[in-house]
Amino acid sequence: MSEQQALKALWQSGQSIIGARVWLLSVIEVGPRVKGHRMATCACDCGNVTVIRVSRLWERGDRPVGCGCLRVKWI
């Protein structure tokens, strides 16, 4: 089971995902729904804090998840 699949199973079982890591992000807080999607505040390894949909943590498969700092590094 991949890291993303394990996180999804944890979330679907109703357990907390605070402290979980996916690629560059660590979940700090899970907030309210916005337009039907549960939002998570995450800290990136680069030091930035970003808010993303919780489902984005496992939807991206093997593609890196970060705050956007990787795009700057690749350009």
All heavy atoms as a GROMACS GRO file, in nm:
protein
  580
    1MET      N    1   0.086  -0.118   0.000
    1MET     CA    2   0.000   0.000   0.000
    1MET      C    3   0.090   0.124   0.000
    1MET      O    4   0.181   0.136   0.078
    1MET     CB    5  -0.089  -0.003   0.124
    1MET     CG    6  -0.183   0.116   0.135
    1MET     SD    7  -0.288   0.114   0.281
    1MET     CE    8  -0.415   0.002   0.230
    2SER      N    9   0.062   0.215  -0.091
    2SER     CA   10   0.143   0.336  -0.101
    2SER      C   11   0.110   0.432   0.013
    2SER      O   12   0.010   0.416   0.084
    2SER     CB   13   0.119   0.406  -0.235
    2SER     OG   14  -0.006   0.471  -0.235
    3GLU      N   15   0.195   0.532   0.030
    3GLU     CA   16   0.175   0.633   0.134
    3GLU      C   17   0.042   0.706   0.114
    3GLU      O   18  -0.031   0.731   0.210
    3GLU     CB   19   0.291   0.732   0.126
    3GLU     CG   20   0.294   0.836   0.233
    3GLU     CD   21   0.416   0.924   0.221
    3GLU    OE1   22   0.524   0.874   0.188
    3GLU    OE2   23   0.402   1.045   0.243
    4GLN      N   24   0.010   0.739  -0.012
    4GLN     CA   25  -0.115   0.809  -0.041
    4GLN      C   26  -0.236   0.721  -0.012
    4GLN      O   27  -0.336   0.767   0.041
    4GLN     CB   28  -0.119   0.857  -0.186
    4GLN     CG   29  -0.030   0.974  -0.213
    4GLN     CD   30   0.110   0.932  -0.256
    4GLN    OE1   31   0.144   0.816  -0.256
    4GLN    NE2   32   0.191   1.029  -0.291
    5GLN      N   33  -0.230   0.593  -0.047
    5GLN     CA   34  -0.340   0.501  -0.022
    5GLN      C   35  -0.362   0.482   0.128
    5GLN      O   36  -0.476   0.475   0.174
    5GLN     CB   37  -0.314   0.367  -0.089
    5GLN     CG   38  -0.323   0.372  -0.239
    5GLN     CD   39  -0.277   0.241  -0.302
    5GLN    OE1   40  -0.197   0.167  -0.244
    5GLN    NE2   41  -0.328   0.211  -0.421
    6ALA      N   42  -0.253   0.475   0.204
    6ALA     CA   43  -0.264   0.460   0.349
    6ALA      C   44  -0.328   0.584   0.411
    6ALA      O   45  -0.412   0.572   0.500
    6ALA     CB   46  -0.126   0.436   0.409
    7LEU      N   47  -0.292   0.702   0.362
    7LEU     CA   48  -0.350   0.825   0.412
    7LEU      C   49  -0.500   0.832   0.380
    7LEU      O   50  -0.580   0.870   0.465
    7LEU     CB   51  -0.278   0.946   0.354
    7LEU     CG   52  -0.326   1.082   0.402
    7LEU    CD1   53  -0.297   1.098   0.552
    7LEU    CD2   54  -0.256   1.193   0.325
    8LYS      N   55  -0.536   0.792   0.259
    8LYS     CA   56  -0.677   0.792   0.219
    8LYS      C   57  -0.758   0.697   0.308
    8LYS      O   58  -0.867   0.731   0.354
    8LYS     CB   59  -0.691   0.753   0.072
    8LYS     CG   60  -0.834   0.757   0.023
    8LYS     CD   61  -0.842   0.722  -0.125
    8LYS     CE   62  -0.985   0.732  -0.175
    8LYS     NZ   63  -0.993   0.698  -0.318
    9ALA      N   64  -0.704   0.578   0.334
    9ALA     CA   65  -0.773   0.481   0.419
    9ALA      C   66  -0.789   0.536   0.561
    9ALA      O   67  -0.894   0.519   0.624
    9ALA     CB   68  -0.696   0.350   0.422
   10LEU      N   69  -0.687   0.603   0.611
   10LEU     CA   70  -0.692   0.664   0.744
   10LEU      C   71  -0.802   0.769   0.750
   10LEU      O   72  -0.882   0.772   0.843
   10LEU     CB   73  -0.556   0.726   0.777
   10LEU     CG   74  -0.536   0.779   0.917
   10LEU    CD1   75  -0.532   0.665   1.017
   10LEU    CD2   76  -0.406   0.857   0.924
   11TRP      N   77  -0.808   0.855   0.648
   11TRP     CA   78  -0.908   0.962   0.641
   11TRP      C   79  -1.049   0.903   0.632
   11TRP      O   80  -1.140   0.948   0.700
   11TRP     CB   81  -0.879   1.050   0.520
   11TRP     CG   82  -0.981   1.156   0.494
   11TRP    CD1   83  -1.074   1.157   0.395
   11TRP    CD2   84  -1.002   1.276   0.569
   11TRP    NE1   85  -1.149   1.270   0.402
   11TRP    CE2   86  -1.108   1.346   0.509
   11TRP    CE3   87  -0.941   1.332   0.680
   11TRP    CZ2   88  -1.154   1.467   0.556
   11TRP    CZ3   89  -0.987   1.452   0.727
   11TRP    CH2   90  -1.093   1.520   0.665
   12GLN      N   91  -1.068   0.803   0.548
   12GLN     CA   92  -1.200   0.744   0.529
   12GLN      C   93  -1.248   0.668   0.653
   12GLN      O   94  -1.368   0.652   0.672
   12GLN     CB   95  -1.200   0.653   0.407
   12GLN     CG   96  -1.190   0.731   0.278
   12GLN     CD   97  -1.184   0.643   0.155
   12GLN    OE1   98  -1.145   0.527   0.162
   12GLN    NE2   99  -1.221   0.699   0.041
   13SER      N  100  -1.156   0.623   0.736
   13SER     CA  101  -1.195   0.553   0.858
   13SER      C  102  -1.234   0.650   0.970
   13SER      O  103  -1.276   0.608   1.076
   13SER     CB  104  -1.082   0.462   0.905
   13SER     OG  105  -0.974   0.539   0.954
   14GLY      N  106  -1.218   0.780   0.944
   14GLY     CA  107  -1.259   0.881   1.041
   14GLY      C  108  -1.149   0.921   1.138
   14GLY      O  109  -1.172   0.998   1.230
   15GLN      N  110  -1.029   0.869   1.118
   15GLN     CA  111  -0.918   0.903   1.206
   15GLN      C  112  -0.853   1.034   1.163
   15GLN      O  113  -0.867   1.078   1.049
   15GLN     CB  114  -0.815   0.792   1.206
   15GLN     CG  115  -0.870   0.662   1.261
   15GLN     CD  116  -0.765   0.553   1.261
   15GLN    OE1  117  -0.647   0.579   1.270
   15GLN    NE2  118  -0.810   0.429   1.248
   16SER      N  119  -0.779   1.095   1.252
   16SER     CA  120  -0.713   1.223   1.224
   16SER      C  121  -0.593   1.203   1.132
   16SER      O  122  -0.518   1.106   1.146
   16SER     CB  123  -0.666   1.286   1.354
   16SER     OG  124  -0.593   1.403   1.328
   17ILE      N  125  -0.576   1.295   1.039
   17ILE     CA  126  -0.458   1.291   0.951
   17ILE      C  127  -0.358   1.400   0.988
   17ILE      O  128  -0.260   1.421   0.918
   17ILE     CB  129  -0.498   1.302   0.802
   17ILE    CG1  130  -0.569   1.434   0.774
   17ILE    CG2  131  -0.580   1.183   0.758
   17ILE    CD1  132  -0.588   1.462   0.626
   18ILE      N  133  -0.383   1.470   1.099
   18ILE     CA  134  -0.291   1.575   1.143
   18ILE      C  135  -0.156   1.511   1.176
   18ILE      O  136  -0.149   1.411   1.245
   18ILE     CB  137  -0.348   1.652   1.264
   18ILE    CG1  138  -0.473   1.727   1.220
   18ILE    CG2  139  -0.245   1.747   1.322
   18ILE    CD1  140  -0.548   1.794   1.332
   19GLY      N  141  -0.052   1.568   1.120
   19GLY     CA  142   0.083   1.515   1.138
   19GLY      C  143   0.128   1.425   1.024
   19GLY      O  144   0.245   1.392   1.013
   20ALA      N  145   0.034   1.386   0.937
   20ALA     CA  146   0.068   1.299   0.824
   20ALA      C  147   0.153   1.376   0.722
   20ALA      O  148   0.139   1.496   0.706
   20ALA     CB  149  -0.058   1.247   0.757
   21ARG      N  150   0.244   1.304   0.654
   21ARG     CA  151   0.329   1.364   0.552
   21ARG      C  152   0.302   1.300   0.417
   21ARG      O  153   0.290   1.179   0.407
   21ARG     CB  154   0.477   1.343   0.584
   21ARG     CG  155   0.535   1.442   0.675
   21ARG     CD  156   0.686   1.424   0.687
   21ARG     NE  157   0.759   1.452   0.564
   21ARG     CZ  158   0.786   1.573   0.517
   21ARG    NH1  159   0.743   1.678   0.580
   21ARG    NH2  160   0.856   1.589   0.408
   22VAL      N  161   0.294   1.385   0.315
   22VAL     CA  162   0.285   1.340   0.176
   22VAL      C  163   0.378   1.427   0.095
   22VAL      O  164   0.362   1.549   0.093
   22VAL     CB  165   0.140   1.350   0.122
   22VAL    CG1  166   0.136   1.311  -0.024
   22VAL    CG2  167   0.048   1.262   0.202
   23TRP      N  168   0.477   1.364   0.034
   23TRP     CA  169   0.581   1.434  -0.041
   23TRP      C  170   0.641   1.546   0.043
   23TRP      O  171   0.706   1.518   0.142
   23TRP     CB  172   0.527   1.487  -0.175
   23TRP     CG  173   0.507   1.377  -0.274
   23TRP    CD1  174   0.391   1.310  -0.298
   23TRP    CD2  175   0.604   1.319  -0.360
   23TRP    NE1  176   0.410   1.213  -0.392
   23TRP    CE2  177   0.540   1.218  -0.434
   23TRP    CE3  178   0.738   1.343  -0.383
   23TRP    CZ2  179   0.608   1.141  -0.529
   23TRP    CZ3  180   0.805   1.267  -0.478
   23TRP    CH2  181   0.739   1.168  -0.549
   24LEU      N  182   0.617   1.672   0.010
   24LEU     CA  183   0.679   1.784   0.082
   24LEU      C  184   0.589   1.843   0.190
   24LEU      O  185   0.633   1.930   0.265
   24LEU     CB  186   0.715   1.896  -0.017
   24LEU     CG  187   0.811   1.859  -0.129
   24LEU    CD1  188   0.828   1.976  -0.224
   24LEU    CD2  189   0.944   1.814  -0.075
   25LEU      N  190   0.465   1.798   0.200
   25LEU     CA  191   0.369   1.860   0.290
   25LEU      C  192   0.344   1.779   0.417
   25LEU      O  193   0.335   1.656   0.412
   25LEU     CB  194   0.235   1.881   0.219
   25LEU     CG  195   0.236   1.975   0.099
   25LEU    CD1  196   0.097   1.980   0.039
   25LEU    CD2  197   0.283   2.113   0.138
   26SER      N  198   0.329   1.850   0.528
   26SER     CA  199   0.287   1.791   0.655
   26SER      C  200   0.156   1.858   0.694
   26SER      O  201   0.147   1.981   0.694
   26SER     CB  202   0.389   1.818   0.764
   26SER     OG  203   0.511   1.758   0.734
   27VAL      N  204   0.055   1.779   0.727
   27VAL     CA  205  -0.076   1.832   0.763
   27VAL      C  206  -0.070   1.892   0.904
   27VAL      O  207  -0.029   1.825   0.999
   27VAL     CB  208  -0.186   1.723   0.757
   27VAL    CG1  209  -0.321   1.781   0.795
   27VAL    CG2  210  -0.191   1.661   0.618
   28ILE      N  211  -0.106   2.020   0.915
   28ILE     CA  212  -0.107   2.091   1.042
   28ILE      C  213  -0.247   2.092   1.102
   28ILE      O  214  -0.265   2.075   1.222
   28ILE     CB  215  -0.061   2.238   1.024
   28ILE    CG1  216   0.080   2.243   0.971
   28ILE    CG2  217  -0.074   2.315   1.154
   28ILE    CD1  218   0.123   2.383   0.932
   29GLU      N  219  -0.348   2.114   1.016
   29GLU     CA  220  -0.484   2.132   1.063
   29GLU      C  221  -0.581   2.094   0.951
   29GLU      O  222  -0.553   2.118   0.834
   29GLU     CB  223  -0.505   2.278   1.102
   29GLU     CG  224  -0.643   2.316   1.145
   29GLU     CD  225  -0.656   2.465   1.173
   29GLU    OE1  226  -0.588   2.547   1.109
   29GLU    OE2  227  -0.736   2.498   1.260
   30VAL      N  228  -0.695   2.037   0.988
   30VAL     CA  229  -0.801   2.010   0.892
   30VAL      C  230  -0.915   2.104   0.926
   30VAL      O  231  -0.964   2.107   1.038
   30VAL     CB  232  -0.848   1.863   0.898
   30VAL    CG1  233  -0.964   1.840   0.803
   30VAL    CG2  234  -0.733   1.770   0.866
   31GLY      N  235  -0.953   2.186   0.828
   31GLY     CA  236  -1.053   2.289   0.851
   31GLY      C  237  -1.190   2.252   0.798
   31GLY      O  238  -1.217   2.137   0.764
   32PRO      N  239  -1.277   2.352   0.788
   32PRO     CA  240  -1.414   2.329   0.743
   32PRO      C  241  -1.421   2.304   0.593
   32PRO      O  242  -1.322   2.320   0.521
   32PRO     CB  243  -1.485   2.459   0.779
   32PRO     CG  244  -1.377   2.561   0.772
   32PRO     CD  245  -1.252   2.492   0.821
   33ARG      N  246  -1.539   2.270   0.547
   33ARG     CA  247  -1.561   2.250   0.404
   33ARG      C  248  -1.571   2.385   0.333
   33ARG      O  249  -1.629   2.479   0.384
   33ARG     CB  250  -1.690   2.172   0.379
   33ARG     CG  251  -1.682   2.030   0.424
   33ARG     CD  252  -1.809   1.954   0.387
   33ARG     NE  253  -1.800   1.817   0.430
   33ARG     CZ  254  -1.747   1.719   0.357
   33ARG    NH1  255  -1.701   1.744   0.237
   33ARG    NH2  256  -1.742   1.597   0.402
   34VAL      N  257  -1.516   2.389   0.214
   34VAL     CA  258  -1.526   2.506   0.126
   34VAL      C  259  -1.572   2.452  -0.009
   34VAL      O  260  -1.502   2.371  -0.071
   34VAL     CB  261  -1.390   2.579   0.112
   34VAL    CG1  262  -1.401   2.691   0.012
   34VAL    CG2  263  -1.343   2.630   0.247
   35LYS      N  264  -1.689   2.496  -0.052
   35LYS     CA  265  -1.749   2.450  -0.178
   35LYS      C  266  -1.755   2.297  -0.184
   35LYS      O  267  -1.726   2.236  -0.287
   35LYS     CB  268  -1.672   2.505  -0.298
   35LYS     CG  269  -1.681   2.655  -0.309
   35LYS     CD  270  -1.613   2.704  -0.435
   35LYS     CE  271  -1.623   2.856  -0.443
   35LYS     NZ  272  -1.556   2.908  -0.560
   36GLY      N  273  -1.786   2.235  -0.072
   36GLY     CA  274  -1.803   2.090  -0.068
   36GLY      C  275  -1.676   2.010  -0.044
   36GLY      O  276  -1.680   1.889  -0.036
   37HIS      N  277  -1.561   2.076  -0.034
   37HIS     CA  278  -1.434   2.007  -0.016
   37HIS      C  279  -1.375   2.041   0.120
   37HIS      O  280  -1.367   2.157   0.159
   37HIS     CB  281  -1.334   2.048  -0.124
   37HIS     CG  282  -1.377   2.014  -0.262
   37HIS    ND1  283  -1.372   1.886  -0.312
   37HIS    CD2  284  -1.429   2.090  -0.360
   37HIS    CE1  285  -1.419   1.886  -0.436
   37HIS    NE2  286  -1.454   2.009  -0.468
   38ARG      N  287  -1.331   1.938   0.193
   38ARG     CA  288  -1.264   1.960   0.320
   38ARG      C  289  -1.124   2.014   0.291
   38ARG      O  290  -1.056   1.966   0.202
   38ARG     CB  291  -1.256   1.829   0.397
   38ARG     CG  292  -1.195   1.839   0.533
   38ARG     CD  293  -1.282   1.908   0.631
   38ARG     NE  294  -1.398   1.826   0.660
   38ARG     CZ  295  -1.487   1.856   0.752
   38ARG    NH1  296  -1.475   1.963   0.824
   38ARG    NH2  297  -1.590   1.780   0.771
   39MET      N  298  -1.084   2.117   0.365
   39MET     CA  299  -0.956   2.183   0.342
   39MET      C  300  -0.857   2.149   0.452
   39MET      O  301  -0.896   2.128   0.567
   39MET     CB  302  -0.975   2.335   0.336
   39MET     CG  303  -1.076   2.379   0.231
   39MET     SD  304  -1.040   2.325   0.063
   39MET     CE  305  -0.909   2.437   0.021
   40ALA      N  306  -0.728   2.145   0.416
   40ALA     CA  307  -0.622   2.115   0.513
   40ALA      C  308  -0.516   2.224   0.504
   40ALA      O  309  -0.478   2.266   0.395
   40ALA     CB  310  -0.560   1.980   0.484
   41THR      N  311  -0.468   2.268   0.619
   41THR     CA  312  -0.356   2.359   0.626
   41THR      C  313  -0.231   2.273   0.639
   41THR      O  314  -0.223   2.187   0.727
   41THR     CB  315  -0.368   2.453   0.747
   41THR    OG1  316  -0.492   2.523   0.737
   41THR    CG2  317  -0.255   2.553   0.751
   42CYS      N  318  -0.135   2.295   0.550
   42CYS     CA  319  -0.015   2.212   0.546
   42CYS      C  320   0.111   2.297   0.548
   42CYS      O  321   0.112   2.407   0.493
   42CYS     CB  322  -0.014   2.127   0.420
   42CYS     SG  323  -0.155   2.017   0.403
   43ALA      N  324   0.215   2.244   0.608
   43ALA     CA  325   0.346   2.309   0.609
   43ALA      C  326   0.433   2.237   0.507
   43ALA      O  327   0.441   2.114   0.506
   43ALA     CB  328   0.408   2.301   0.746
   44CYS      N  329   0.498   2.315   0.421
   44CYS     CA  330   0.587   2.260   0.320
   44CYS      C  331   0.730   2.255   0.376
   44CYS      O  332   0.765   2.332   0.466
   44CYS     CB  333   0.582   2.348   0.194
   44CYS     SG  334   0.677   2.281   0.056
   45ASP      N  335   0.812   2.168   0.322
   45ASP     CA  336   0.951   2.158   0.364
   45ASP      C  337   1.029   2.286   0.341
   45ASP      O  338   1.126   2.313   0.410
   45ASP     CB  339   1.021   2.043   0.292
   45ASP     CG  340   0.976   1.906   0.342
   45ASP    OD1  341   0.905   1.902   0.445
   45ASP    OD2  342   1.013   1.806   0.279
   46CYS      N  343   0.983   2.369   0.246
   46CYS     CA  344   1.054   2.494   0.216
   46CYS      C  345   1.022   2.603   0.318
   46CYS      O  346   1.084   2.708   0.319
   46CYS     CB  347   1.020   2.543   0.075
   46CYS     SG  348   0.852   2.609   0.060
   47GLY      N  349   0.922   2.578   0.406
   47GLY     CA  350   0.886   2.675   0.508
   47GLY      C  351   0.754   2.745   0.485
   47GLY      O  352   0.700   2.809   0.575
   48ASN      N  353   0.697   2.734   0.365
   48ASN     CA  354   0.568   2.795   0.335
   48ASN      C  355   0.454   2.717   0.398
   48ASN      O  356   0.465   2.596   0.420
   48ASN     CB  357   0.545   2.802   0.184
   48ASN     CG  358   0.632   2.903   0.116
   48ASN    OD1  359   0.676   2.999   0.177
   48ASN    ND2  360   0.658   2.881  -0.012
   49VAL      N  361   0.345   2.786   0.425
   49VAL     CA  362   0.222   2.723   0.473
   49VAL      C  363   0.118   2.742   0.364
   49VAL      O  364   0.103   2.851   0.310
   49VAL     CB  365   0.175   2.786   0.606
   49VAL    CG1  366   0.041   2.728   0.648
   49VAL    CG2  367   0.279   2.764   0.714
   50THR      N  368   0.047   2.635   0.330
   50THR     CA  369  -0.050   2.641   0.221
   50THR      C  370  -0.178   2.570   0.263
   50THR      O  371  -0.176   2.484   0.351
   50THR     CB  372   0.008   2.578   0.093
   50THR    OG1  373  -0.082   2.600  -0.014
   50THR    CG2  374   0.034   2.430   0.108
   51VAL      N  375  -0.290   2.607   0.202
   51VAL     CA  376  -0.418   2.543   0.227
   51VAL      C  377  -0.460   2.473   0.099
   51VAL      O  378  -0.467   2.534  -0.008
   51VAL     CB  379  -0.526   2.647   0.269
   51VAL    CG1  380  -0.660   2.579   0.290
   51VAL    CG2  381  -0.483   2.720   0.394
   52ILE      N  382  -0.486   2.341   0.109
   52ILE     CA  383  -0.526   2.263  -0.007
   52ILE      C  384  -0.644   2.174   0.029
   52ILE      O  385  -0.673   2.153   0.146
   52ILE     CB  386  -0.411   2.177  -0.062
   52ILE    CG1  387  -0.369   2.072   0.040
   52ILE    CG2  388  -0.294   2.262  -0.105
   52ILE    CD1  389  -0.276   1.968  -0.017
   53ARG      N  390  -0.711   2.120  -0.074
   53ARG     CA  391  -0.815   2.020  -0.050
   53ARG      C  392  -0.751   1.895   0.007
   53ARG      O  393  -0.645   1.851  -0.039
   53ARG     CB  394  -0.885   1.982  -0.180
   53ARG     CG  395  -0.977   2.086  -0.232
   53ARG     CD  396  -1.063   2.035  -0.348
   53ARG     NE  397  -1.014   1.914  -0.413
   53ARG     CZ  398  -0.992   1.904  -0.543
   53ARG    NH1  399  -1.014   2.006  -0.624
   53ARG    NH2  400  -0.949   1.792  -0.595
   54VAL      N  401  -0.814   1.833   0.104
   54VAL     CA  402  -0.761   1.711   0.165
   54VAL      C  403  -0.741   1.604   0.059
   54VAL      O  404  -0.639   1.535   0.056
   54VAL     CB  405  -0.853   1.662   0.279
   54VAL    CG1  406  -0.814   1.523   0.324
   54VAL    CG2  407  -0.848   1.759   0.395
   55SER      N  408  -0.836   1.590  -0.032
   55SER     CA  409  -0.828   1.484  -0.133
   55SER      C  410  -0.707   1.500  -0.226
   55SER      O  411  -0.661   1.403  -0.285
   55SER     CB  412  -0.957   1.478  -0.214
   55SER     OG  413  -0.980   1.600  -0.280
   56ARG      N  414  -0.654   1.622  -0.239
   56ARG     CA  415  -0.535   1.643  -0.324
   56ARG      C  416  -0.413   1.570  -0.268
   56ARG      O  417  -0.317   1.544  -0.341
   56ARG     CB  418  -0.502   1.792  -0.336
   56ARG     CG  419  -0.605   1.874  -0.408
   56ARG     CD  420  -0.601   1.856  -0.554
   56ARG     NE  421  -0.481   1.918  -0.608
   56ARG     CZ  422  -0.442   1.906  -0.733
   56ARG    NH1  423  -0.513   1.836  -0.816
   56ARG    NH2  424  -0.333   1.963  -0.775
   57LEU      N  425  -0.416   1.535  -0.140
   57LEU     CA  426  -0.304   1.465  -0.080
   57LEU      C  427  -0.287   1.324  -0.136
   57LEU      O  428  -0.178   1.269  -0.136
   57LEU     CB  429  -0.319   1.459   0.073
   57LEU     CG  430  -0.314   1.593   0.145
   57LEU    CD1  431  -0.354   1.577   0.290
   57LEU    CD2  432  -0.175   1.656   0.134
   58TRP      N  433  -0.396   1.262  -0.183
   58TRP     CA  434  -0.383   1.128  -0.241
   58TRP      C  435  -0.426   1.120  -0.386
   58TRP      O  436  -0.401   1.020  -0.453
   58TRP     CB  437  -0.458   1.025  -0.158
   58TRP     CG  438  -0.602   1.053  -0.137
   58TRP    CD1  439  -0.703   1.036  -0.226
   58TRP    CD2  440  -0.661   1.104  -0.018
   58TRP    NE1  441  -0.822   1.074  -0.170
   58TRP    CE2  442  -0.800   1.115  -0.042
   58TRP    CE3  443  -0.611   1.141   0.106
   58TRP    CZ2  444  -0.888   1.162   0.054
   58TRP    CZ3  445  -0.700   1.186   0.200
   58TRP    CH2  446  -0.836   1.196   0.175
   59GLU      N  447  -0.488   1.223  -0.443
   59GLU     CA  448  -0.534   1.217  -0.582
   59GLU      C  449  -0.419   1.226  -0.683
   59GLU      O  450  -0.434   1.181  -0.794
   59GLU     CB  451  -0.629   1.334  -0.611
   59GLU     CG  452  -0.769   1.314  -0.557
   59GLU     CD  453  -0.857   1.433  -0.586
   59GLU    OE1  454  -0.805   1.540  -0.624
   59GLU    OE2  455  -0.978   1.420  -0.570
   60ARG      N  456  -0.309   1.284  -0.645
   60ARG     CA  457  -0.202   1.310  -0.741
   60ARG      C  458  -0.117   1.188  -0.772
   60ARG      O  459  -0.030   1.193  -0.857
   60ARG     CB  460  -0.116   1.425  -0.692
   60ARG     CG  461  -0.195   1.554  -0.688
   60ARG     CD  462  -0.113   1.675  -0.658
   60ARG     NE  463   0.005   1.688  -0.739
   60ARG     CZ  464   0.014   1.764  -0.848
   60ARG    NH1  465  -0.090   1.831  -0.889
   60ARG    NH2  466   0.127   1.772  -0.914
   61GLY      N  467  -0.138   1.078  -0.703
   61GLY     CA  468  -0.064   0.956  -0.731
   61GLY      C  469   0.084   0.972  -0.703
   61GLY      O  470   0.123   1.008  -0.594
   62ASP      N  471   0.166   0.949  -0.805
   62ASP     CA  472   0.311   0.956  -0.784
   62ASP      C  473   0.370   1.093  -0.815
   62ASP      O  474   0.491   1.110  -0.813
   62ASP     CB  475   0.382   0.849  -0.867
   62ASP     CG  476   0.358   0.867  -1.017
   62ASP    OD1  477   0.271   0.949  -1.055
   62ASP    OD2  478   0.425   0.798  -1.095
   63ARG      N  479   0.285   1.192  -0.844
   63ARG     CA  480   0.335   1.327  -0.871
   63ARG      C  481   0.354   1.401  -0.738
   63ARG      O  482   0.272   1.389  -0.649
   63ARG     CB  483   0.238   1.403  -0.960
   63ARG     CG  484   0.230   1.345  -1.100
   63ARG     CD  485   0.134   1.421  -1.185
   63ARG     NE  486  -0.002   1.393  -1.135
   63ARG     CZ  487  -0.108   1.464  -1.166
   63ARG    NH1  488  -0.098   1.566  -1.246
   63ARG    NH2  489  -0.226   1.434  -1.117
   64PRO      N  490   0.460   1.478  -0.726
   64PRO     CA  491   0.488   1.549  -0.601
   64PRO      C  492   0.378   1.646  -0.561
   64PRO      O  493   0.315   1.709  -0.645
   64PRO     CB  494   0.616   1.626  -0.631
   64PRO     CG  495   0.678   1.557  -0.746
   64PRO     CD  496   0.566   1.499  -0.825
   65VAL      N  497   0.354   1.655  -0.430
   65VAL     CA  498   0.258   1.750  -0.374
   65VAL      C  499   0.338   1.848  -0.289
   65VAL      O  500   0.411   1.807  -0.200
   65VAL     CB  501   0.153   1.678  -0.287
   65VAL    CG1  502   0.056   1.779  -0.228
   65VAL    CG2  503   0.079   1.573  -0.366
   66GLY      N  504   0.324   1.976  -0.319
   66GLY     CA  505   0.394   2.079  -0.242
   66GLY      C  506   0.317   2.209  -0.248
   66GLY      O  507   0.203   2.214  -0.292
   67CYS      N  508   0.382   2.316  -0.204
   67CYS     CA  509   0.315   2.446  -0.198
   67CYS      C  510   0.327   2.523  -0.330
   67CYS      O  511   0.267   2.627  -0.347
   67CYS     CB  512   0.377   2.529  -0.087
   67CYS     SG  513   0.547   2.577  -0.120
   68GLY      N  514   0.405   2.472  -0.423
   68GLY     CA  515   0.431   2.542  -0.547
   68GLY      C  516   0.578   2.572  -0.563
   68GLY      O  517   0.623   2.616  -0.667
   69CYS      N  518   0.655   2.546  -0.459
   69CYS     CA  519   0.798   2.576  -0.462
   69CYS      C  520   0.872   2.489  -0.565
   69CYS      O  521   0.974   2.531  -0.619
   69CYS     CB  522   0.861   2.558  -0.324
   69CYS     SG  523   0.847   2.391  -0.256
   70LEU      N  524   0.820   2.371  -0.596
   70LEU     CA  525   0.885   2.285  -0.694
   70LEU      C  526   0.880   2.345  -0.834
   70LEU      O  527   0.972   2.328  -0.913
   70LEU     CB  528   0.820   2.146  -0.696
   70LEU     CG  529   0.847   2.060  -0.574
   70LEU    CD1  530   0.767   1.931  -0.584
   70LEU    CD2  531   0.995   2.029  -0.564
   71ARG      N  532   0.770   2.415  -0.865
   71ARG     CA  533   0.760   2.479  -0.997
   71ARG      C  534   0.871   2.581  -1.016
   71ARG      O  535   0.926   2.593  -1.124
   71ARG     CB  536   0.624   2.547  -1.014
   71ARG     CG  537   0.514   2.449  -1.045
   71ARG     CD  538   0.385   2.519  -1.060
   71ARG     NE  539   0.332   2.533  -0.923
   71ARG     CZ  540   0.224   2.597  -0.891
   71ARG    NH1  541   0.155   2.657  -0.982
   71ARG    NH2  542   0.184   2.600  -0.767
   72VAL      N  543   0.904   2.654  -0.912
   72VAL     CA  544   1.010   2.754  -0.920
   72VAL      C  545   1.144   2.686  -0.941
   72VAL      O  546   1.227   2.732  -1.020
   72VAL     CB  547   1.013   2.839  -0.791
   72VAL    CG1  548   1.130   2.934  -0.791
   72VAL    CG2  549   0.882   2.915  -0.776
   73LYS      N  550   1.167   2.572  -0.875
   73LYS     CA  551   1.294   2.500  -0.887
   73LYS      C  552   1.313   2.441  -1.027
   73LYS      O  553   1.423   2.431  -1.076
   73LYS     CB  554   1.302   2.389  -0.784
   73LYS     CG  555   1.317   2.440  -0.643
   73LYS     CD  556   1.322   2.325  -0.546
   73LYS     CE  557   1.324   2.376  -0.403
   73LYS     NZ  558   1.325   2.268  -0.306
   74TRP      N  559   1.202   2.398  -1.091
   74TRP     CA  560   1.212   2.334  -1.222
   74TRP      C  561   1.228   2.432  -1.336
   74TRP      O  562   1.268   2.396  -1.444
   74TRP     CB  563   1.090   2.247  -1.247
   74TRP     CG  564   1.089   2.123  -1.162
   74TRP    CD1  565   1.194   2.067  -1.097
   74TRP    CD2  566   0.977   2.041  -1.134
   74TRP    NE1  567   1.155   1.955  -1.031
   74TRP    CE2  568   1.023   1.936  -1.051
   74TRP    CE3  569   0.844   2.044  -1.170
   74TRP    CZ2  570   0.939   1.836  -1.004
   74TRP    CZ3  571   0.761   1.946  -1.123
   74TRP    CH2  572   0.808   1.843  -1.042
   75ILE      N  573   1.193   2.557  -1.314
   75ILE     CA  574   1.198   2.657  -1.423
   75ILE      C  575   1.340   2.705  -1.442
   75ILE      O  576   1.421   2.719  -1.364
   75ILE     CB  577   1.104   2.775  -1.396
   75ILE    CG1  578   0.962   2.725  -1.401
   75ILE    CG2  579   1.127   2.888  -1.494
   75ILE    CD1  580   0.856   2.830  -1.370
   0.00000   0.00000   0.00000
